[in-house]
């Protein structure tokens, strides 16, 4: 991993014997990273970093600054430069910087310890209270080395994982272990302990300066990309069939393209692989298509538990394939996080507040996870079952307190805070185990301005699409992969389908034929599509090419393996109803309903419990 940190903080109090040894083992279990241990009035901090990374701390007299992650001003800032800023301007100079970072300032002279996180909360840091200290760590697996920590499953965290396929707020899957909030500034000093939040996202189009849409966005994005890529001599660029990676590829200066190696991954007939290759060819970038291994879930489950702390959706598992590609230590340009600023899932109110909130709940939170009925049938643990209503209440409170005026803007902030932030955080942390990751679309300056873009530029991703047309008409001419269809990129295209059968079905649905005729023609086209899929092995016909991997096929390749883990009596005891699980399994195999995402959520949770002996 690029960085790991574990700290036992107990200002002015003695720590127990062996704490230093435990923390050092926690951050460098593999023994492959460089490592340092800092001790003082504050307690003990152990940190490790990859050999291709710069030393993450700087010292001046009795003052030490530790930088975990990357932060940027006009360019990348080192720990020495941040310490210089701190000495001149104070701790406020470390707030609101671009990048994903966590800064520790250890002031021995004034007996003060400060901890400052990035505004978007993308640099993860967990905290839990032990008997004689407060323990911090960058990865949950570090806690396995601390004898005083006794793990227990967090029922609310488990409910969030089952319902949403990830976690939403500051909870983790371990009880009493929480994430430091975004934009946090923690301080220990002679006057005691204080904690505050220095920024919260808000949407007020009257404060934005992006009325020009694409024309105004371009310099912001170019600046974000330039300061993060810097003077890298080799770039790795994942390319998909969507807009985010294409936008970043189009913004790459011509001088960087010869040193860029792009990759696309997915099943053999996925749109991402096909369109990613076409994007690379258009720009003259080297490209390689990565095959996904059979039994994807089994292959990468161990990495999901350690690198992503167990909170990973099956939809993100193909990400681990990138860890087997590219050059270790090279700069990877990531387009993850584009959804929260491109307004890809912009939601609008339904009739009445209750229906609108229910619509938001289904679209943003539940999606393919456990509904209330499914959770009640399968889960017997009372606190996990209560998590459904508790998460709904969390959504309602966040919606009512969101700093925006319209339903669509409030929904965008919830997408930003409750979904994309955690989702993007673990994705980028996984990639950092092999690459120096830069994520221009997570640039604080860019996000802050983009949130305040006038609403007409957000509808149908109009500004985003117009920007790609402005940068490269050739790239804009390539289609975009939707969830199960190809669409034209041009702004205002209305979601027209480019695939033949999908286009015919769309025309039938929009025709003036009677309802019965439309239904029969649609059924005929669906049957014809399935026939093409079967006859061509998936190369022809509507075959969910927008998905990177077919979750159902992964299950059917090894039903015995999945069934055994679902029906594990030891993991089910006190948590699941095995009879209900068996009925759900039979329903899935018969084709009556697709439960593949729910099964994977259950197996992720069971694997996590097994890993921690919970």
C-alpha positions in Angstrom: 0.0 0.0 0.0 1.2 3.5 -0.8 0.8 4.7 2.8 -0.4 3.1 6.1 -0.6 4.8 9.4 -1.5 3.6 12.9 -1.4 5.9 15.9 -2.2 5.5 19.6 -3.0 9.0 20.8 -2.9 9.7 24.6 -1.4 13.2 25.1 0.5 13.3 28.4 -0.3 9.7 29.4 1.9 6.7 29.3 1.1 4.0 26.8 1.0 0.3 27.6 4.0 -2.0 26.9 4.3 -3.3 23.4 2.2 -0.6 21.8 5.1 0.6 19.5 5.7 -3.0 18.3 2.0 -3.6 17.6 1.7 -0.4 15.7 4.8 -1.0 13.6 3.5 -4.5 12.7 0.1 -3.0 11.9 1.4 -0.7 9.2 4.0 -3.0 7.6 2.9 -6.5 8.0 4.4 -7.5 4.7 7.8 -5.9 5.5 8.1 -4.5 1.9 7.5 -0.8 2.7 9.7 1.8 4.3 8.7 2.5 7.9 9.1 5.1 10.6 7.9 5.4 14.2 7.3 8.8 15.9 7.0 9.0 19.7 6.4 11.9 22.0 4.0 13.6 24.3 1.1 12.7 22.0 1.7 9.0 22.1 3.0 6.9 19.3 2.6 7.1 15.5 3.8 4.3 13.1 3.7 4.9 9.4 4.9 3.1 6.3 5.1 4.1 2.6 6.0 2.5 -0.7 9.6 2.7 -1.8 8.7 4.7 -4.9 7.1 7.4 -2.6 8.8 10.4 -1.1 9.4 10.5 2.7 6.1 11.6 4.1 7.3 13.7 7.0 9.3 16.8 7.7 10.9 18.2 10.9 11.9 21.6 12.1 13.3 21.9 15.6 10.6 20.3 17.8 7.9 20.4 15.2 7.0 17.5 12.9 4.5 17.3 10.1 3.3 14.0 8.6 1.6 14.0 5.2 -0.4 10.9 4.3 -1.6 11.2 0.7 -1.2 13.8 -1.9 -2.2 17.5 -1.8 -1.8 20.3 -4.3 -1.5 24.0 -4.5 -0.5 25.1 -8.0 1.5 21.9 -8.0 2.1 18.9 -5.7 3.1 19.9 -2.2 5.7 18.1 -0.2 5.7 17.6 3.6 8.5 20.2 3.8 6.4 22.8 1.9 3.4 22.2 4.0 5.4 22.6 7.2 6.7 25.9 5.8 3.1 27.0 5.2 2.1 26.0 8.7 5.0 28.0 10.3 3.9 31.1 8.3 0.1 30.9 8.3 -0.8 28.4 11.0 -3.0 25.3 10.7 -5.6 27.1 8.6 -3.2 26.9 5.7 -3.6 23.1 5.7 -7.4 23.2 5.3 -9.2 23.1 2.0 -6.3 22.0 -0.2 -6.8 20.0 -3.3 -6.1 16.3 -3.2 -6.7 13.4 -0.9 -4.7 13.8 2.3 -4.5 13.6 6.1 -2.0 15.9 7.8 -0.6 15.4 11.3 1.2 18.3 13.1 3.1 17.3 16.2 4.3 20.3 18.2 6.5 19.1 21.1 7.2 22.7 22.3 3.6 23.7 22.8 2.3 20.2 23.6 -0.1 20.3 20.7 -1.3 17.7 18.2 -3.4 18.6 15.2 -5.0 16.3 12.6 -6.5 17.8 9.4 -8.3 15.9 6.6 -9.1 16.7 3.0 -12.4 18.5 2.4 -14.1 15.6 0.6 -13.1 13.0 3.1 -11.5 10.7 0.5 -8.4 9.9 2.5 -9.8 7.3 4.9 -8.8 7.3 8.6 -10.5 5.2 11.2 -10.7 5.9 14.9 -11.7 3.9 17.9 -11.4 4.4 21.6 -9.5 1.9 23.7 -9.1 1.9 27.5 -6.0 4.1 27.7 -5.8 5.8 24.3 -7.6 6.8 21.1 -6.5 4.6 18.2 -6.3 5.7 14.6 -5.5 3.6 11.5 -5.8 4.0 7.7 -7.0 0.4 7.1 -9.2 -1.8 9.3 -6.8 -4.7 9.0 -4.2 -2.8 11.1 -6.5 -3.4 14.1 -5.8 -7.1 13.9 -2.3 -6.4 15.4 -3.6 -4.5 18.4 -4.2 -6.9 21.3 -6.3 -4.5 23.3 -8.9 -4.2 20.4 -11.7 -6.8 20.5 -13.6 -6.8 17.3 -17.4 -7.0 17.1 -19.7 -6.7 14.1 -21.5 -3.4 13.8 -25.1 -4.3 13.0 -25.9 -0.9 11.4 -22.8 -1.1 9.2 -23.9 -4.7 8.2 -27.4 -3.4 7.3 -25.9 -0.7 5.2 -23.8 -3.2 3.2 -26.7 -5.5 2.6 -29.1 -2.7 1.5 -26.7 -0.5 -0.6 -23.7 -2.8 -1.4 -21.4 -0.3 0.4 -21.5 1.9 3.5 -23.0 5.4 3.6 -22.0 7.4 6.6 -19.0 7.3 9.0 -19.8 3.7 10.2 -17.6 0.7 9.5 -18.3 -3.0 9.7 -16.7 -3.1 13.1 -18.6 -1.8 16.1 -17.1 1.3 17.7 -14.8 2.0 14.7 -15.7 5.1 12.7 -14.3 7.1 9.9 -13.0 10.6 10.5 -15.6 13.0 9.0 -14.7 14.9 5.8 -13.1 18.3 6.3 -12.3 17.4 9.9 -9.9 19.4 12.0 -9.0 17.7 15.3 -6.8 19.3 17.9 -5.3 18.2 21.3 -3.6 20.9 23.4 -3.2 22.3 26.9 -6.8 23.5 26.7 -8.2 20.1 25.9 -9.6 18.4 22.8 -11.6 20.1 20.0 -13.1 19.0 16.8 -14.7 21.0 14.0 -15.7 20.7 10.3 -14.2 23.5 8.2 -16.3 22.9 5.0 -19.6 21.3 4.0 -20.9 20.9 0.4 -23.7 23.2 -0.7 -25.4 24.1 -4.0 -26.2 27.7 -4.8 -26.2 28.5 -8.5 -26.2 32.2 -7.8 -22.7 31.9 -6.3 -21.3 29.9 -9.2 -19.1 31.3 -12.0 -19.9 28.4 -14.5 -22.7 30.1 -16.4 -20.6 29.5 -19.5 -20.9 25.8 -19.1 -18.3 23.9 -21.1 -16.3 27.0 -21.9 -15.9 27.8 -18.2 -15.3 24.1 -17.2 -12.4 23.5 -19.5 -9.7 25.6 -17.7 -10.7 24.2 -14.3 -10.3 20.7 -15.5 -7.1 21.3 -17.3 -5.7 23.0 -14.3 -6.7 20.1 -12.0 -5.2 17.5 -14.4 -2.0 19.5 -14.9 -1.2 20.0 -11.2 -1.9 16.4 -10.3 -0.1 14.7 -13.2 2.9 17.1 -12.9 6.0 15.9 -14.5 5.2 12.2 -14.6 7.2 10.2 -17.1 4.8 7.4 -17.5 1.0 7.4 -17.3 -1.5 4.6 -16.8 -5.0 5.4 -18.0 -8.1 3.1 -17.5 -10.5 3.7 -20.4 -14.2 2.7 -20.3 -17.2 3.3 -22.5 -18.4 6.2 -20.4 -17.7 9.9 -20.3 -15.3 10.4 -17.4 -12.2 8.6 -18.6 -12.8 9.8 -22.2 -12.9 13.4 -20.9 -9.6 13.0 -19.1 -8.0 11.3 -22.1 -9.1 14.1 -24.4 -7.6 16.7 -22.0 -4.2 15.0 -21.8 -1.6 17.2 -23.5 -0.3 15.8 -26.8 3.2 15.6 -25.3 2.0 13.1 -22.7 0.2 10.7 -25.0 3.3 8.8 -26.2 4.1 7.9 -22.6 0.5 6.9 -21.8 -0.5 3.3 -21.6 -4.3 2.7 -21.5 -6.3 -0.3 -20.4 -9.9 -1.4 -20.6 -11.4 -4.4 -18.9 -14.6 -6.3 -18.8 -16.1 -9.4 -20.3 -15.2 -10.1 -23.9 -18.2 -8.4 -25.5 -18.6 -5.5 -23.1 -19.0 -2.0 -24.4 -16.2 -0.7 -22.1 -13.6 -2.9 -23.8 -14.8 -2.0 -27.3 -15.2 1.7 -26.9 -12.1 2.1 -24.7 -10.0 0.7 -27.5 -11.6 3.1 -30.0 -10.9 6.1 -27.7 -7.3 5.1 -27.4 -7.0 4.6 -31.1 -8.5 8.0 -31.8 -5.9 9.7 -29.6 -3.0 7.5 -30.6 -2.5 6.0 -27.2 -1.1 2.6 -26.5 -3.9 0.3 -25.4 -4.4 -3.2 -23.9 -7.6 -5.0 -23.3 -7.6 -7.0 -20.0 -9.6 -10.2 -19.8 -11.3 -10.8 -16.5 -10.6 -14.1 -14.8 -13.2 -16.8 -14.5 -14.7 -17.0 -11.0 -13.9 -13.3 -10.5 -15.4 -13.2 -7.0 -13.3 -16.0 -5.7 -10.1 -14.6 -7.3 -10.3 -11.2 -5.6 -12.2 -11.8 -2.4 -9.1 -11.8 -0.2 -8.0 -8.4 -1.6 -11.5 -7.0 -1.1 -11.3 -7.8 2.6 -7.9 -6.2 3.2 -7.6 -3.4 0.7 -11.3 -2.3 0.7 -12.0 -3.1 4.4 -14.8 -5.4 3.3 -17.1 -2.6 2.1 -17.0 -3.3 -1.6 -19.7 -3.9 -4.2 -19.4 -6.9 -6.5 -19.8 -4.3 -9.3 -16.3 -2.9 -8.4 -14.5 -6.3 -8.3 -13.1 -5.9 -11.9 -11.1 -3.0 -10.5 -8.7 -5.5 -9.0 -7.7 -6.6 -12.5 -5.8 -3.3 -12.8 -3.5 -4.3 -10.0 -2.1 -6.9 -12.4 -1.4 -4.4 -15.2 0.7 -1.3 -15.7 4.1 -0.4 -14.2 4.3 -0.3 -10.4 4.8 3.3 -9.2 3.6 4.9 -12.4 1.0 7.6 -12.3 -2.6 6.4 -12.9 -5.1 9.0 -14.1 -8.5 8.0 -12.6 -11.9 9.1 -13.8 -13.7 7.7 -10.7 -15.9 10.2 -9.0 -17.2 11.7 -12.3 -20.8 10.7 -11.5 -21.1 13.0 -8.6 -20.2 16.1 -10.6 -21.4 15.1 -14.1 -24.9 14.7 -12.6 -25.3 11.4 -14.4 -28.1 10.3 -12.0 -29.9 13.6 -11.6 -33.2 12.8 -9.9 -36.4 14.9 -10.0 -39.3 15.0 -7.6 -42.3 12.8 -8.0 -45.9 13.7 -6.9 -45.8 14.6 -3.3 -43.0 14.6 -0.7 -43.5 10.9 0.4 -43.4 9.6 -3.2 -40.4 11.7 -4.0 -38.4 10.5 -1.0 -39.4 6.9 -1.7 -38.1 7.4 -5.3 -34.9 8.8 -3.9 -34.5 5.9 -1.5 -35.0 3.3 -4.3 -32.8 5.0 -6.9 -29.9 6.1 -4.7 -29.8 3.6 -1.8 -31.5 0.3 -2.4 -31.0 -0.2 -6.2 -30.2 -3.9 -6.5 -29.7 -4.5 -2.8 -32.1 -5.8 -0.1 -35.6 -4.4 0.0 -37.5 -4.2 3.2 -39.4 -7.4 2.4 -36.2 -9.3 1.5 -34.3 -8.1 4.5 -37.2 -9.1 6.8 -37.4 -12.5 5.3 -33.7 -13.3 5.3 -32.2 -11.5 8.3 -33.2 -12.6 11.8 -30.7 -10.4 13.8 -32.9 -7.7 15.3 -30.4 -4.8 15.1 -29.5 -5.6 11.5 -33.2 -5.6 10.6 -33.6 -2.3 12.4 -30.9 -0.9 10.2 -33.3 -0.5 7.3 -35.4 2.1 9.1 -32.4 3.6 10.6 -30.8 4.2 7.2 -34.0 5.6 5.9 -34.0 8.1 8.8 -30.3 8.9 8.1 -31.4 9.7 4.5 -34.3 11.9 5.6 -32.1 13.9 8.0 -29.4 14.4 5.4 -32.0 15.4 2.8 -33.6 18.0 5.1 -30.3 19.5 6.2 -28.7 19.5 2.7 -27.6 23.0 1.7 -29.6 23.3 -1.5 -33.1 24.6 -2.5 -34.4 22.0 -5.0 -35.1 18.3 -4.8 -32.7 17.6 -7.6 -29.8 19.5 -5.9 -30.5 17.9 -2.5 -30.4 14.5 -4.2 -27.1 15.4 -5.8 -25.6 16.2 -2.4 -26.8 12.9 -1.0 -25.3 11.1 -4.0 -22.1 13.0 -3.3 -22.0 12.4 0.5 -23.7 9.0 1.0 -22.7 7.0 -2.1 -19.9 8.3 -4.2 -17.6 9.5 -1.4 -17.3 6.0 0.2 -17.4 4.2 -3.2 -14.7 6.4 -4.7 -12.6 6.4 -1.5 -12.1 2.6 -1.5 -11.6 2.4 -5.2 -8.8 4.9 -5.2 -7.2 3.3 -2.0 -7.2 0.0 -3.8 -5.4 1.4 -6.8 -2.8 3.1 -4.6 -1.4 -0.2 -3.7 0.3 -0.3 -7.1 0.1 3.2 -8.6 0.5 6.9 -7.7 -3.1 7.8 -8.3 -4.3 11.2 -9.4 -8.0 11.9 -9.6 -8.6 15.3 -11.2 -12.4 14.9 -10.9 -12.0 14.8 -7.1 -10.2 18.2 -7.2 -11.7 20.3 -4.4 -11.6 23.5 -6.4 -13.3 21.8 -9.3 -16.0 20.1 -7.2 -16.8 23.2 -5.3 -17.4 25.2 -8.5 -19.1 22.4 -10.3 -21.7 22.0 -7.6 -22.9 25.5 -8.1 -23.2 25.2 -11.9 -26.6 26.4 -13.1 -29.2 23.6 -13.3 -29.7 23.8 -17.1 -26.1 22.7 -17.6 -26.6 19.7 -15.3 -29.6 18.3 -17.0 -28.7 15.2 -19.2 -25.0 15.9 -18.4 -25.2 18.8 -20.9 -22.1 20.7 -19.7 -20.1 17.4 -19.5 -21.0 16.3 -23.0 -20.6 19.7 -24.5 -17.1 19.9 -23.0 -16.1 16.6 -24.8 -17.5 18.0 -28.0 -15.5 21.2 -27.5 -12.2 19.3 -26.7 -12.4 16.7 -29.5 -15.2 16.3 -32.0 -13.7 13.0 -33.0 -14.1 11.7 -29.4 -17.6 13.1 -29.3 -18.5 11.1 -32.4 -17.9 7.8 -30.5 -20.9 6.3 -28.7 -21.3 6.1 -25.0 -22.1 2.9 -23.1 -25.2 3.0 -20.9 -26.2 0.4 -18.4 -27.4 -1.9 -21.2 -27.3 0.2 -24.4 -25.2 2.4 -26.6 -26.1 6.1 -26.8 -24.9 9.0 -28.9 -22.7 11.4 -26.9 -24.0 14.7 -28.2 -25.7 16.8 -25.6 -29.5 16.7 -25.9 -29.6 13.4 -27.7 -32.4 12.3 -25.4 -30.9 8.9 -24.7 -31.5 7.5 -28.1 -30.4 3.9 -28.5 -27.8 3.0 -31.1 -28.0 -0.8 -30.8 -30.3 -2.3 -33.4 -32.7 -4.3 -31.3 -32.8 -1.7 -28.5 -33.5 1.0 -31.0 -36.4 -1.0 -32.5 -37.9 -1.6 -29.0 -37.6 2.1 -28.3 -39.4 2.9 -31.5 -42.2 0.4 -30.7 -42.7 1.9 -27.2 -42.9 5.4 -28.7 -45.3 4.4 -31.5 -49.0 4.9 -31.8 -49.8 1.2 -31.9 -52.3 -0.2 -29.4 -51.0 -1.3 -26.0 -51.5 -5.0 -26.9 -49.6 -4.6 -30.2 -46.7 -2.8 -28.5 -46.5 -5.5 -25.9 -46.5 -8.4 -28.4 -43.9 -6.7 -30.7 -41.7 -5.9 -27.6 -41.9 -9.6 -26.5 -41.0 -10.7 -30.0 -38.0 -8.4 -30.1 -36.8 -9.5 -26.6 -37.1 -13.1 -27.7 -35.1 -12.4 -30.9 -32.5 -10.6 -28.9 -32.1 -13.6 -26.5 -31.8 -15.9 -29.6 -29.0 -13.7 -31.0 -27.2 -13.8 -27.6 -27.4 -17.6 -27.4 -26.3 -18.1 -31.0 -23.4 -15.7 -30.9 -22.1 -16.4 -27.4 -23.0 -12.8 -26.4 -21.4 -11.0 -29.4 -24.8 -10.1 -30.9 -28.1 -9.1 -29.3 -28.8 -7.2 -26.0 -26.5 -8.9 -23.5 -25.9 -6.3 -20.8 -22.8 -5.2 -22.5 -22.9 -2.1 -20.3 -21.8 -4.3 -17.4 -18.2 -5.1 -16.8 -19.1 -8.6 -15.6 -22.2 -10.7 -15.5 -22.8 -11.4 -11.8 -25.3 -14.1 -12.5 -22.9 -16.0 -14.8 -20.2 -15.8 -12.1 -22.6 -17.5 -9.7 -23.6 -20.2 -12.3 -20.0 -21.0 -13.1 -19.6 -22.4 -9.6 -22.9 -22.8 -7.9 -21.5 -25.2 -5.4 -19.0 -22.7 -4.1 -21.6 -19.9 -3.8 -24.2 -22.1 -2.3 -21.7 -23.5 0.3 -20.9 -19.9 1.5 -24.4 -18.7 1.5 -25.6 -21.7 3.6 -22.7 -21.8 6.0 -24.4 -22.6 9.3 -21.7 -21.0 11.4 -22.1 -17.6 9.6 -25.9 -17.9 9.4 -26.4 -18.6 13.1 -28.2 -15.6 14.7 -27.9 -13.6 11.5 -29.7 -15.3 8.6 -32.8 -17.5 8.1 -31.4 -20.4 6.1 -34.8 -21.5 4.8 -35.4 -18.1 3.4 -32.0 -18.0 1.8 -32.6 -21.4 0.2 -35.9 -20.1 -1.2 -34.1 -17.1 -2.6 -31.4 -19.3 -4.1 -34.0 -21.5 -5.9 -35.8 -18.4 -7.1 -32.6 -17.1 -8.6 -31.5 -20.4 -10.3 -35.0 -20.8 -11.8 -34.7 -17.3 -13.4 -37.7 -15.9 -11.6 -35.7 -13.1 -10.1 -32.0 -12.0 -10.2 -30.6 -12.0 -6.7 -26.9 -12.0 -7.7 -26.1 -8.6 -6.1 -27.9 -9.6 -2.9 -26.0 -12.9 -2.8 -22.7 -11.2 -3.2 -23.5 -8.7 -0.4 -24.3 -11.6 1.9 -21.1 -13.4 1.0 -19.0 -10.3 1.4 -20.4 -9.8 4.9 -19.9 -13.5 5.8 -16.3 -13.4 4.4 -15.6 -10.3 6.6 -17.0 -12.0 9.7 -14.9 -15.1 8.9 -11.8 -12.9 8.4 -12.3 -11.2 11.8 -13.7 -14.3 13.6 -16.9 -12.5 14.4 
